[in-house]
Amino acid sequence: MMNKKTVNKYNLSERHIEVLNAVVRQFVLTAQPVSSIKIAGKLVAASSSTIRNVMADLEAAGLLRQQYASSGRIPTVSGYRCFVDNITPPKIETETQIEYEKNTVEQNVTGQQLFERFAQLLASTSKLIAVVLLPRLVNGVLERFDIIQLPDDRLLLVVTLREGVVKTILIELPLTLSSYELIGLTRLLNERLSGLPLSKLSAEADARLADTGLHQTELVRIILHNTEVLFNQTESAIAGTGKVLEQPEFQDPQKVKAIIELLEGKDILLHLLESSDDQVSVKIGDEIGLAETTEISCVAANYHVGELHGMLGIIGPTRMDYPRQMALVGFAANLLSKLPIKHTLS
């Protein structure tokens, strides 16, 4: 289905759209500038001279450009955007659907391993970098705490959320409480705090525990007044870095360095994968708004774990197979959202 707004912006005819789509698809396939001869009669039912005139119009509109004089054309960021806005992603082939389900649903993979498996599957099927950002637990609702005493002055804090997510945190703290006292402390914490969003623990815990004196103990202070550190960190699973570096766009060592630095920056990944709704979003080159991403595109979508949401997507050169990548990301996000929501994170 055509995006009328995009078509009207450039005053494009059906022929313009047909030629633009043909140039994009051919360039994605070959990584070589596309001449009118390459697509005449094969991808577009028109003569080479007619297509050459249409290409000139598209170049004047800023949708195509020449890398050098007398060469064929390649898409600009605006050209890719017009292409993306005027396509309908295909359905994922049955074989790929079976591969995803076989490696996740049928193997009963859970927790961190589940997100890593999805990253690996996305990387394998897209041939690009795949990133899965785990849900931020601070947006969840507390179901219960469990505190388990371990040897060597260590405690294992097990936080269960109503969304079905279980987070385990290792705390090193000398503790003189007996097992009986630890059970009593845990019971009181759950009685007073169960049902409270983790984002409100720090603000409301003191008042809820004031008559118990628990809010003054070191252990409780560590748990309740460090929610940003304990529950608001962005954890990720990344796969496929080697595959994308095989692309001709990333043969330059400086571009390789930029990709690696990009993946190491959690805030940048959040910005890349951020999507305003549950639709698949595409950010292309300069649209991302970062100096280091002018030759990079990102296809991303939200997924849900109960009321929590995370993000997943693929990152690669602007010269990517957008229809297929959009279909893959949408399918993966939908499948991950449908899986049982029992996830244990550490």
N, C-alpha and C positions, 0 to 999 in steps of 0.2 A: 504494500500500500504506500502511495506517495505522500510525503509530508508537504502539503500544499504551501505551507508557510515558507519552507526552504526553496521550493520551486519558484514561488512568486518573488522571493528576495532577489534571485538572479535572473528572473524572467526567462526561465528555461522551457523549451519545448520538449515534447516527447523524444524527438531526435537527439537533442542535447543530452538528455538523461541517458538515452541508450548508448551514446558514444562515451560519455563520462564513465558509465558503469563498465563498459568494455575495456577502457583504458585502465581503470583501477584493477579489474580482475586480471588482465594480462600482466600488468606491472607486478602485482602480488605474486603471480605465478613464476615470472622470469627474473625479476629484479633488474630488468633492462628497460630503458626508455622505449615507449611504444610509438611506432609510426602508423600512419594511416593505412599503409599497405598491409601491415600485420593483422589488422582487424577487418579490413574491407572484404565483404562477401563471406567472412567466416563468423565473426562475432556480431557484425552489423551488416544488414542487407542494403548496402549502398556502395557507390563507387569510391575509389580512393580520393578523388578530387573533392567529392561532396563531404567526406569525412574530414579531409584536411581543412575545409572551410569551417566546419563545426568545431574542430579542435581550436582553430584560431579564435572563435567566439568564446570558447571555454577558457582559453588562456587570457583573453581580454577581461573576462569576468573574475580572474584570479583563482580559477578552479584547477587549471593545469599550468605547468611551466616547463621550459626547456632547460636542461642542465648545461647545455652549451649550444652554440650556433649550429644550425642544420641537424640537430639531433631530434629524436622523437620526444614525446611529452611524458611527464610523470605527474602524478596528482600532488596538489598542495594540501596543506592541512584543511583548508576550506573545501577542497575537492573531496577529500576523504569524508568530511562532515556531511556534505551533500549526499554522498554515496550511502553513508550509514543511515541517514534520515529517510532514505527512499528505498530501503530494503526490508523484507520480512525474513527474519532468521529461519533457516530450515529446521525440520525436526531432526533430532539426533537419531542416527541409525540404530537399529535394534541391537547390533553387535556391541556397540559402545554402551548402551544402557545395561546390557547383561554384564559387561565387564565391571561397571561401577557397582552394580548390585551384588555381584559375586564377591567382590573384594571388600565390601562393607556390610551389607545386610546379612548375607549368608554366613559370613565368618564371625558375626556378632562382635565386631570391633567397637570398642568404646573408649571414652576418655581422650587423652592427648593423642593416642595412637589413631583414633578415628580421624581427627583433623589432619594429622600427618598423612594418613592414607588418602584423604581427599586431595591434598596438595600434590601427592605423587601421581594420582590418577589424572588430575587436571593438567599437570606438566606433561605426562605421557601422551595424552590425547590431543593436546593443543600444540605440542612441540615448543612451548614457550615457558617463561617463568610463571609458576603458580604460587599464590599466597593465600593462606587462610588465616584471618585474624579471629582469635577466639573471643567469645562474648566477654564484655566487661562485667564482672560479677557485682560490682558496686550498684548496679541497677536492679539486682535481684532482691528477693524478700527472704529473710532468715526463717528457716524452719527449726533448726536446732544446732547447738554446739555440742561437740563431744571432745573431751580433753583426756588424752591417754599419756600416762607417765612412762617415759623411756629411760634407759640407763644413761649415765654420764650427764646428769642435769639437763636433760632434754625433754620437751613435751611435744606431742603431736596433736595439733588442733585440727579437728575435722568439722568443717562448716557445711551444713546441708541446707540448700535453698529449696524453696517451694517449687521452683522451676525444674527440679530434678537433678540439678548440678551439685556435685560434692567437691569441695576444695579442701586439700590437706596442706597444712602449713607446719613446718618444723620450727620450734622455738627453743632456743638455748637459754635456760634460766634456772639458777639454783632455787629449788623449791623445798620447803620444809613441811608441806602439807602431807598428811597421810592419805592413803587411798580413799578412806571413808570421807575425809574432809574434801577431797577433790571431787568426789561424787556429789556431795552436798552443794559445792560451789557451782558445779555444772548444772545441777537441777535448778538452782535459783536463777542463774543466768537465763536458762530456757524459759522459766516461768515469767520472767519480767521482759524479756527481749524478743521472744518468738513472735513472728508476724511483723516485725519492724524492717523496713527497707535498709539494706546495708549502708546506703548513702546517708541515713539519719542516725546511725549508731553513735557517732561521736557527739552529735548535738543533743540527743535525748537520753543517752545511757546514764549520765550522772543523776538526773532527776528520777529515773525509773529505779535506780539502785540505791538512792540516798539513804533509805532506812535500813539497808542491809550492811552498809560499810564496804561492800565489795568494790565500789568504784574507786576506792583509795588503794587497793592492792596493786602491786606492780604487774602481776600477770594480767589482770583485767584492764589496766591502763594500756598495756601493750596491745591487747586485742582490740579494744574499743576506740582508742584514740589514734590508731594508725590505719584507718580504713583506706585512705588514699594509697598507701604503700602496699597493703595486704590484698586489696580487692580491686583496685582501679588500674592496675598495670595492663598494658596491651601485650598479650602473648601471641606468637605467630608460628605458623608452620610454613616453610618455604621449600620449594623443589623446582628443579628444571633449569638452574642457572647455567649449567654447561650447554644445554641445548640452544638457548637463545644466543649464547656467545659464538655459536657456529654461523649465525646469520651474517651476511656480508656487511650489514650496517655496523656491526660491532667488531670489526677487525682492527680498528684503531685502539691502541692500548688506553688512551685517554677516555674513550667511550666505555671501555670495559670497567675502568676505575669508577666512572660516574654511575654505572649500573650497580656495582658492588656497594658503593656508598649509599645509594638510594635504598637498597634492601636492608642496610644496617640502621637506617633512621626510622624508628617506629612512628614518629609524628608525620613523616613524609608518606609512609605507607597508609596511614589513616587518611591523609588528604587524597591520596591516589584512589583509594577504594571507596571513599565516602560516596554514598548514594542516598538521595533524599526520599526514596520510596522503595517499594519492592520490585521495581522494574530493573532490567539490566541497563546499566549506564555505561557510556563510552566516553572516555576523555582522550583527546588526540593532540599530541605534540604541544604546541603553544597554549592550547586550552587548559592544560594542567596548571600553568602559571608559575612554573619553576624553571630557572635557567638551565638546569641539568637534564630537563625532560623534553627538550624541543624535538627530539627524534624518537620519542617513546610514546606508546599508546597504552591505555589500560582499559580493560573490560571488566566490570565488577557488578556484584549484586549482594543484597543482604540475605542472610538466612536467619532462621529463628530457632532458639532452644527455649521452648515455653514462651515466657514473656520477654526473655532476653534476646538480643540479636547480635550477630557477628557479621563479618564481611568476608567475602572471598572474591578472587579475581585472577586475571592473567595479565602479565606485563610483557611487552615485546616491542619491536620496531613499529613505526607508523605503517610500514608496509606489512600488514597482516591480513589474514583471511577473516574479515570482520563478521560476515554472516555465520560462519562456523563457530568462531570464538564466542560470539554472543549466545548462540544456541547451547554451547557447552557450559558456559557459566550459568545460564538460566537453569539448565537441567540439573547441574551440580548443586546449586543453591536450593532448588526445590526438593531434591532428594535428601539433602542433609537436614532440611527442615522437617521432613516427614519421619526421620529415624527416631526410635525411642530416645527420650530425653534424659536417660540416665548416663551422665558423664562424670567421671572422676578426674579431677585435675590436681596436679601437684606442683 
